[in-house]
Amino acid sequence: MVEALAVASGKGGTGKTTATLALGMALADEYEVTVVDTDTGMANLLFHAGLADVDVTLHDLLVSDREATLEEATYDRFGMRIVPCGTSLEAFQAADPARLRGVIADLAADADVLLLDSPATLASRGAVLPVALADRIVLIVQPTIPAITDALKVQEYATAYGTGVAGVLFNKVHDPASVDRVVDRAGQYFEGPIVGTVPMDDAARAARRAGRPLLAHAPDSDAGEAYQAAAASIDVAVGEPGAFADRFRNAVLPDPP
């Protein structure tokens, strides 16, 4: 049984990768979780997960003349399986986004939840693929008008391809006490539930500097506890892995908006 959740935002700087790993660790208490960095152009999950020095990444699976295996690109860390993406410009240019479909389909065999750390913007076919093909998206949003506007664009694009909204997480909130009105008003426009608000927290920055996910570095921090509560609010709807794999392998590459 498996469900693919694309973690998306529509803009950079929202803390999407921090959120992806935090939600993954929290969900791993109940599910078999695999996290994939699908941002092949601006990958940074490997730095958050202590994988900056690994030899094989998603890039190696997307370049046709490389012989890396999925097992070689998958790392057991922090109670999850993680497939990081590299940062080589050469590999990014050589990567074939269409091959991502087969990678995700194969990963479904050993996961209950696939978390796809998606590119910040929807500027290319490779960037929109995770959002368009996932079962649902989790939107990571800062409580500002530009960030909310960008997230609503991602939602519009995703739902046009039949992708649902599992939840909206307001992240890097400077003043949790005053953000309720913004959240309430924005909630009228999002199609999924508001699953939580995560405060701006120095512990998140310290975790990034340490190369560890927040829930490994400071699980009892204010942000850590907020992420755990948000994960508990996401109603995971797992499906059959065979049907999931067939859908991904046979999917038509979507066009960017």
C-alpha positions as CSV (number, residue, x, y, z in Angstrom):
1,M,0.0,0.0,0.0
2,V,1.4,3.4,-0.9
3,E,0.5,7.1,-1.3
4,A,2.7,9.7,-3.0
5,L,2.6,13.1,-1.4
6,A,4.3,15.9,-3.3
7,V,5.6,18.6,-0.8
8,A,5.3,21.8,-2.8
9,S,5.3,25.6,-2.3
10,G,5.5,27.6,-5.5
11,K,8.4,29.7,-4.3
12,G,11.7,29.2,-2.6
13,G,12.6,30.0,1.0
14,T,9.5,28.6,2.6
15,G,11.3,25.8,4.5
16,K,9.9,23.1,2.2
17,T,12.9,20.7,2.5
18,T,13.0,21.1,6.3
19,A,9.3,20.4,6.4
20,T,9.6,17.4,4.1
21,L,12.1,15.7,6.3
22,A,10.3,16.6,9.5
23,L,7.0,15.2,8.2
24,G,8.8,12.1,6.9
25,M,10.3,11.4,10.3
26,A,7.0,12.0,12.1
27,L,5.1,9.8,9.7
28,A,7.8,7.1,9.9
29,D,6.6,6.3,13.4
30,E,3.5,4.7,11.8
31,Y,4.4,4.1,8.1
32,E,7.3,2.9,5.9
33,V,8.4,6.3,4.5
34,T,10.6,7.0,1.5
35,V,11.7,10.6,0.8
36,V,12.8,11.6,-2.7
37,D,14.5,14.9,-3.6
38,T,12.9,15.5,-7.0
39,D,14.3,19.0,-7.4
40,T,16.9,17.9,-10.0
41,G,18.0,21.5,-10.7
42,M,18.3,23.0,-7.2
43,A,18.6,20.0,-4.9
44,N,19.5,20.6,-1.3
45,L,17.9,17.8,0.7
46,L,21.2,16.0,0.8
47,F,22.7,18.8,2.9
48,H,19.8,18.6,5.4
49,A,20.1,14.8,5.8
50,G,23.9,14.4,6.2
51,L,24.3,13.0,2.7
52,A,26.4,15.6,1.0
53,D,29.3,13.2,0.4
54,V,27.4,10.2,-1.0
55,D,28.5,8.8,-4.4
56,V,25.2,7.9,-6.0
57,T,22.1,10.1,-6.2
58,L,18.9,10.4,-8.1
59,H,20.8,12.1,-10.9
60,D,22.6,8.9,-11.6
61,L,19.3,7.1,-12.1
62,L,18.1,9.8,-14.6
63,V,21.1,9.8,-16.9
64,S,20.7,7.0,-19.5
65,D,24.4,6.1,-19.8
66,R,25.0,5.5,-16.1
67,E,24.6,2.1,-14.6
68,A,23.7,3.0,-11.0
69,T,20.9,1.0,-9.3
70,L,18.1,2.2,-7.2
71,E,19.5,0.4,-4.2
72,E,22.8,2.3,-4.6
73,A,20.9,5.7,-4.6
74,T,18.8,4.9,-1.6
75,Y,20.0,5.5,2.0
76,D,18.5,4.4,5.3
77,R,18.6,7.4,7.5
78,F,16.6,8.6,10.5
79,G,14.0,5.8,10.3
80,M,13.3,6.5,6.6
81,R,14.7,5.6,3.2
82,I,16.1,8.7,1.4
83,V,16.9,9.2,-2.2
84,P,18.9,12.4,-2.5
85,C,19.6,14.3,-5.7
86,G,23.0,15.6,-6.6
87,T,24.0,19.2,-7.4
88,S,26.1,18.7,-10.5
89,L,25.0,21.1,-13.3
90,E,26.4,18.5,-15.8
91,A,24.2,15.8,-14.4
92,F,21.2,18.0,-14.3
93,Q,21.6,18.9,-18.0
94,A,22.0,15.2,-18.9
95,A,19.1,13.9,-16.7
96,D,16.0,12.7,-18.5
97,P,12.9,13.8,-16.4
98,A,10.9,11.0,-18.0
99,R,13.0,8.4,-16.1
100,L,11.7,9.7,-12.8
101,R,8.4,7.9,-13.5
102,G,10.1,4.5,-13.3
103,V,12.2,5.4,-10.3
104,I,9.1,6.5,-8.3
105,A,7.2,3.4,-9.5
106,D,9.9,1.1,-8.3
107,L,10.1,2.8,-4.9
108,A,6.5,2.2,-4.4
109,A,7.1,-1.5,-3.8
110,D,8.7,-0.9,-0.4
111,A,6.9,2.2,0.9
112,D,3.6,3.2,2.5
113,V,4.2,6.9,2.0
114,L,6.4,8.5,-0.7
115,L,7.3,12.1,0.1
116,L,8.4,14.0,-3.0
117,D,10.4,17.1,-2.1
118,S,9.3,19.1,-5.2
119,P,11.0,21.9,-7.0
120,A,10.0,25.4,-5.7
121,T,8.7,26.6,-9.0
122,L,6.9,25.0,-11.9
123,A,9.2,26.2,-14.7
124,S,9.8,22.9,-16.6
125,R,8.3,19.5,-17.3
126,G,10.7,18.0,-14.8
127,A,9.7,20.5,-12.2
128,V,5.9,19.9,-12.5
129,L,6.1,16.1,-12.8
130,P,6.0,15.4,-9.0
131,V,3.0,17.7,-8.5
132,A,1.1,16.5,-11.4
133,L,1.6,12.7,-10.8
134,A,1.4,12.6,-7.0
135,D,-1.8,11.4,-5.3
136,R,-2.0,14.6,-3.3
137,I,0.1,17.6,-2.4
138,V,1.1,19.1,0.9
139,L,1.5,22.8,0.5
140,I,4.2,24.6,2.5
141,V,3.2,28.2,2.8
142,Q,4.5,31.3,4.6
143,P,1.7,33.6,5.8
144,T,2.4,36.4,3.3
145,I,0.3,37.4,0.3
146,P,3.0,36.5,-2.3
147,A,3.6,33.1,-0.8
148,I,-0.1,32.3,-0.5
149,T,-0.7,33.5,-4.1
150,D,2.1,31.2,-5.4
151,A,0.8,28.3,-3.4
152,L,-2.7,28.8,-4.8
153,K,-1.2,28.6,-8.3
154,V,0.4,25.3,-7.4
155,Q,-2.9,24.1,-6.1
156,E,-4.7,25.1,-9.3
157,Y,-2.2,23.4,-11.5
158,A,-2.2,20.2,-9.3
159,T,-6.0,19.9,-9.2
160,A,-6.1,20.4,-13.0
161,Y,-4.2,17.1,-13.2
162,G,-6.4,15.4,-10.6
163,T,-4.0,15.7,-7.8
164,G,-5.7,16.4,-4.4
165,V,-4.6,18.5,-1.5
166,A,-3.7,16.6,1.6
167,G,-3.1,19.7,3.7
168,V,-1.7,23.2,4.0
169,L,1.1,23.9,6.4
170,F,1.9,27.5,7.3
171,N,5.7,27.5,8.0
172,K,8.3,29.9,9.4
173,V,5.7,31.9,11.2
174,H,7.2,34.9,13.0
175,D,4.2,35.7,15.3
176,P,1.9,32.6,15.8
177,A,-0.4,34.6,18.0
178,S,-1.3,37.1,15.2
179,V,-1.3,34.7,12.3
180,D,-4.7,33.1,13.0
181,R,-6.6,35.7,11.0
182,V,-4.4,35.2,8.0
183,V,-4.7,31.5,8.2
184,D,-8.5,31.6,8.6
185,R,-8.9,33.9,5.6
186,A,-6.4,31.9,3.4
187,G,-8.1,28.7,4.4
188,Q,-11.2,29.7,2.4
189,Y,-9.2,29.4,-0.8
190,F,-7.3,26.2,-0.2
191,E,-9.0,22.9,-1.0
192,G,-7.3,20.9,1.7
193,P,-7.3,21.3,5.5
194,I,-4.9,23.6,7.3
195,V,-2.8,21.0,9.2
196,G,-0.8,23.3,11.3
197,T,1.4,26.4,11.8
198,V,5.1,26.1,12.4
199,P,6.9,28.9,14.2
200,M,10.2,30.4,13.0
201,D,12.7,28.6,15.2
202,D,16.5,28.9,15.6
203,A,16.6,25.2,16.1
204,A,15.7,24.7,12.4
205,R,18.7,26.8,11.3
206,A,20.9,24.9,13.7
207,A,19.7,21.6,12.3
208,R,20.6,22.7,8.8
209,R,24.0,23.7,9.8
210,A,24.5,20.4,11.5
211,G,23.3,18.5,8.4
212,R,20.5,16.8,10.3
213,P,16.7,16.8,10.0
214,L,15.1,19.0,12.7
215,L,13.4,16.1,14.4
216,A,16.7,14.3,14.7
217,H,18.5,17.5,16.0
218,A,15.8,19.1,18.2
219,P,12.6,17.1,18.3
220,D,11.3,18.9,21.4
221,S,11.8,22.4,19.9
222,D,8.8,24.5,19.2
223,A,9.1,23.9,15.4
224,G,9.8,20.2,15.9
225,E,6.6,19.7,18.0
226,A,4.6,21.7,15.5
227,Y,5.8,19.5,12.6
228,Q,4.9,16.4,14.6
229,A,1.4,17.7,15.2
230,A,1.0,18.6,11.5
231,A,2.0,15.1,10.4
232,A,-0.6,13.6,12.8
233,S,-3.2,15.8,11.1
234,I,-2.5,14.4,7.6
235,D,-4.9,11.6,6.8
236,V,-2.7,9.2,4.8
237,A,-4.8,7.3,2.2
238,V,-2.6,4.5,1.0
239,G,-3.4,2.6,-2.2
240,E,-2.3,-0.5,-3.9
241,P,1.4,-0.4,-5.0
242,G,0.8,-2.3,-8.3
243,A,-1.8,0.2,-9.5
244,F,0.3,3.1,-8.3
245,A,3.4,1.8,-10.1
246,D,1.5,1.3,-13.4
247,R,0.1,4.8,-13.2
248,F,3.5,6.4,-12.8
249,R,5.2,4.3,-15.4
250,N,2.6,5.1,-18.0
251,A,2.0,8.7,-17.2
252,V,2.3,11.4,-19.9
253,L,4.8,14.1,-19.1
254,P,2.8,17.2,-18.1
255,D,3.4,20.7,-19.6
256,P,4.5,23.5,-17.3
257,P,1.9,26.2,-16.6
